[in-house]
Amino acid sequence: LLCVRRTLKTTARTMTSVGGGVHHVMMVVALVVGFLAVPAVAAAPHPVLGTGEWVPFDPMTDDFASPTLNTTKWHNPCRGWEGRLPGLFSEDNVDISNGSLYLHARREKLNETWRAKGFDNFTTACLHSVDVTAYGYFEIRARSGASKISSSWWFHQNNGTEWTEIDVFESSGVAAGDQFSQLFNFHTHIFHYPGVSNNTKILPSMCNCTCHKQDNDAAVCTQGVSVRMPFNLSDGFHTYGLLWTPTELQAYVDHKLTFATPNHCLHQPIGMDLDRETMPDWFGLPDVDGPVNLDDGFVIDYVHAFKPANGAWE
């Protein structure tokens, strides 16, 4: 309003000095006053959040407007994990172009040091948020990569005493076949829960999950669902959302509720992950020989995060 007033004063002085006349000044006044009297158009309600009072959570909000990765928000690659065998996380497989984040998967021969650890033939990508949080609404717009290398959006944190994970989706491309590329795979995992020494006896009833053994014989308690979509996730861009409250988890695809489950045990502040992994026992592996780039990348247009404006759930 102050700017409008200054503009009005300047316009009046100018028009009077050139002989515009008082009636011209009054016309400008009428136009400005009329403009100010027009009611403001309310922003369209968010398809999931509606008209409720929500505010952006900046540490996990990124529109990738800068040509370089914002390292105050993202670790590249993920810390404390070198990748899922045989694909090695490489910071070189992350780039930003035309306002979108690209996570690449590539054929790449690795040196003997990495081969001794079981890594070879493929490099992948992983970002983990610098900040951690619990609860809120989180949303990305993305297109999965077309190869058998996964394209995934998830949350996790292992702080030494607690280790939980929410996989909003883990997807594969058309190269893996429709039995995989059309699936929206949502899972939660509890690897370690404070005060619980035996996952298999306590967690299933307490957290509504099913325990199974990992390769290292440790038990993880898992819950989830695979929902078949009417499209391949690598064919085009779609919007994916997670509404995480102290009492419920809701997963959305293109702003439509796709899966919901009560939240019994997922209250740990955790970080956000965007990554690509080799999953030979699930999606299979690409051929070793072929072009360097396995596909056009896992492309993310934006990452948005919101918290209740009234500070609820904090």
N, C-alpha and C positions, 0 to 999 in steps of 0.2 A: 504493500500500500504506500509506503514511504517513497518507493521508486516511482509509482504512478503520480504521486503528488508532485514530485520534482519534475517529472516530464510535463505535467499539466502547466506548471509555472513557466517552464522554459518555452513551451509552445505558445502560451498566451503572450509572453513578451515578444517572441519572434513575429507572430502574426500581426500584433499591433504595430510593431515598428515598420512593417512593410505595407501598412495601410490596409490590412485585412479587415479591420473593423471589429467593433464589439460583438456583432452578431456572429462572426466566425469564431470568436473566442467562446461565446456561449454555446455554439454548436459542439466544439471540442469538449467543453465541460459536460454537456449532455451525453455525448458518446462515452466518455470515461465513466461517468456516474452510472450510465446504463450497463456498461461492461461489469462494473463492480456489483451491480444488483443481480446479475445472473447467478442463480444458485450453482454451487460447485457440484460437479458430477461425481458421485461416489465411485470409488474403485470397484470393479466387478468382484463379487465374492470368489474366494479361492474354491475350486471344486471340492476339495477335501476339508479345508479348515473353515469354510463359510465366511461369515462376517465377524467371527470372533476376533478378539484383540491378541494378535501375535506379532512378535518382533523378530527381525533377522538375528540369527546367531552367527556373527561374523567369522569366528575361527573355522567354521565348516561351510562357509558360503564362498563360492568362487565362480565367476563368469568367464574366466580365462581370457580377459581382455588384454592382458599383457603378453607379449611374445615369448616371455620366459616364465618358467614355473615360479610361483610365489613360495619361496622356501621358508617363509614365516608361518605358512599353513601346512606344508607338505614335506615329508621325508621321502627322498628318492635315492635309492630304492628303500623298501621297508627295512627297518632296523631289527637286528636279531634273527633274521631269517633270510637265507640265501636263495630260496626258491624251492619249488616242489620238483623233485627229480623226475626226469633228467633236465628240466628247463631251469636255467640260471637267470635270476633277476639281473637286469642291466640298466643302469641309469641312462644309457644311450638310447633306450627304446621308448623314451618319453619325450614328446615334444608338443608344442602348441602352435596351431596354424589356423588362421582365419577365425579366431575366437573360439576354437574348440580344442580340447585336450585329446591327444592321440596316444594310446598305449599299444605298442607294436609287439609282435611275436616274429622271430626271425630264425632262419636256419643259420647256424654258426658253429663251426668246429672250435672246441675249447682246448686249452692247453692241458698238459699232463697233470698239473696241480689240481685243476677242476675235475678232470676225468677220474682221478683217484678218489674223489668224493662222490662220484656217480653222476656228475653233470657232463652232458655232451650233446652236440648236434642242434640244440635249441637254446635261444635266449628269450626271456619274457620280460615283464615289467610289473612293478608294484609301487604304489604310493600309499603312505600311511599318514594320517593327519598328525600334526604336531600336538594339538590339543585333544583332550578326552572329554567326554560328557555322558550324561545319562538323561534320557527322556527328551522328547521334542518331536517335531515333524521334519523329516528329511526327504529331499526329492532330487532326482537327477533326470536329465533327458539324454538318452544315449542310444547308440546302435552297436550291437555286439559284433565282434569280429567273425568272419565267415569260415575260418579254419576250425580244426579240432581243438585248438588251444582255447582254454576257457576265457570268458569275459565276465568279471564278477564285481559286485558291489556288496561290501560287507563291513562289519564292525567287529573289533576284537581288542583285547588287552590282556596281557599276562604280567601282573605286577609282583609275582613271586608268591603271593598268598591267595590270589583269586585270579581265575582265568575263564572268561566267558566270551561267547561269540554269537553274533547275529548275522546270518547270511541272507541278505535281502534277495539277491538272486545270483546264481552261478549258471552261466549259459554256455552253449557251444554253438558253432555256426553250421551252415548248411552242409559243409563237408563231412560233418559227423552223422548226417542223416536226419530225417524229420523226427525220428524217435527221441532225439536230443535237442535239435535246434528249435523246436516249438515249445519246449518245456520251461516254465517259470519255476525254478527250484528254490524254495524258501526253507531254511533250516536254522535252528538254534542249537548251540553246543555248550555244555558245561564241562570243562576239563577239571577245574578245581573250585570247590565252594568252601568258603571259610568255615572252619569248625567241623567239616565233614571229612573223615579219613577214609571211608569206604564208600565210594560212589555207588556201587552196585546195590547196596542195601538201603541207603537212605534217599538218594536223589530221585529215583523213579516216582515214589509216592509224594515226595515233597515238592518236586518241580515238574511233574507231569511229563516225564521224558523216558526214553528207553536207553539203557546202558549197553554199550558194546565195546569190545577190546580193540585197541589200536595195534599197530605193528610193534610198538614198544611194550605191549601188554598192559598199558595203563587204560583205565576205563573212562570213556567219555559218554555223557548222557545227552541224547539227541532227541529233538522233536522237529517235525517238518512235513512238507507236502510238495509234490510236484504237480503243477497245474498245466494242462495242455492249452496253449494259446491258439487262436485262429490264424496265426502268422508265425513266420520264422523270425526269431529275435535279431537276426543279422540282416534281414531284408530292408529294414528302415528304422527310423528313430521312434522311440516310444518313451513315455514318461513313467518313471518308477518311484514309488513313495513308501516311506515307513513312518507310521504314527506309533510312537513308543511312549507309553504312559506307565505309571507305577502299577497299573492293574491289567493292561492289555497291550498286545502287539497287533497292529493292523498293517497288511501289505497291500499296496495299490499298483495297478497297471493301467496307465492312461486314465488315472484318477478314478478308477473303478475298484471297489473293494474286492480283492482276490482271495485273501486268506486272513483269518483272525484267530487269535488264541489268547487265553488268559495269561498274564504275566505273573508267575509265581516267584521266580528266582533271578530274573535279569535286571539287576539294579546297580551293577558296577559301572562306574564311569569308564567308557571305552573309546577307542579311536576309530576313525573311519578309514576304510581301505577301498582302493580301486586297483584291480590287478588283472593279470593274465597268468595262467598256470598251465603246465602240462599235467594232464590227468589221465595217464595211460590205462588205468583200471576202470575208468568211467567213460570218458569220451573217446579214448584211443589216441594214438599219436599220428601226426602227419608223416608222410614219406620223408626220409632223410635227404633225398636228392630232389632238387627243384629250385625255383626262384628263392632269393634271399628272404624277401618279405612273404610271409605265409598268407597274409590277407591285407586289407586296407586299414586295419587297426580297429581297436575298441575305441569308439569316438564318443566323448562326453561333451555335450554342449554347455552344461552348467551343473553345478552342485549348489543346492539351496538348503538352508537349515533355519528352523524357526523355534522359538520358545514362547510360552504364554507371557503376555505383557505384564500380568499381575505377579509374576515370579513364582507361580505355582510349580510344584514338583522340585523346587530347588532344595 
